[in-house]
């Protein structure tokens, strides 16, 4: 939940920066051609930033999934051991009775 909330905050921040940049560029005293080139450049930079952040988030998610698989495997092994101990205890109890 905290990661989702942080991602939302970062997304809103990036969107705010983008909107602020566009408004500032539109109000700046530059020619239309200069402004369009600058907007295109900033849009490309923003696209690259979003792509790199997306890649980072994907890698983190893959790591978390792998850790989850490892933990599930360990728990499965522990459960199998406990069940085997329980079976042995039940057999020894029945053989005594």
N, C-alpha and C positions, 0 to 999 in steps of 0.2 A: 504494500500500500504506500509506503514511504517513497519507494522508487518511482511509482506511478505519479505521485504528487510532485516529486522533483522533476520528472520528465515534463509534466504539464507546465511547471513554472519555467523551465528552460525553454520550452516551446513558445510560451507566451512572451518571454523576454526576447527571443529571436524574432518573433513576429513584430513585436513593438519596435525593435531596432530597425527592421526592414521598412515598416510604415513610416517611421520617423525619417529615415534616410530618403525615401521617395519624396516625402513632403518637402524636406529641406532642399532636395535637388530641384524640385519643381519651382520653388520660390527663389532659388539662387539666380544671380545675375549672369547667366551663361547663355550661349546660343543654344538653340534647340538641338543641333547636331552634337554639340559637346555634352549636353545633358543626356541625350539618348545613349551616347557611347558610355558615359559614366554609369547610367542605370544598367546597361547591358553588362558592364564589367562587374558591378556590385551584385547583380543577379547571378552571374557565373560564380563569383566568390561564395555567395550564399548557397548555391547549389552544391559546390564542393564541400562546404562546411557541413551541410545536412547529410551528404553522402558519407563523409568521414565519421560523423557522430552515429549514423545508422550502422555503419560497419562495426564501430566500437560496441554499441549496444548489442548487436548480433553476437559478437564474440563473447561478451559477458554472459549473454543468455545461454550460449552453447556450453560455457564453462559451468554454469549453474546446473544445467541439465545433466552434464557428465558427473558432477558431484552428487546429484540426486540419485543417479543410477548406481554409483558406487555405494552410497549409504543404503539403498534398498537391497543391494546384493549382500552387504555385510549383515543387515538385519535378517535377511532370508537364511543366511548361514547360521546365525545365532539361534534362530527359531528351530532350524533343523537339529542343531545340537541339543537344545532344550527338549525337543520332542523325543529324541533318542534317549536322553537321560531319563525322561518320564517313562518311556517304554521299558527300559532296563529296571527301573524301580518297581514298576507294576509287575514285571515278571518275577523279580526276586520276592516281592510280597506274596504273590500267588504261590510260589514254590514253597514258601515257609508255611503257609496256611494249609 
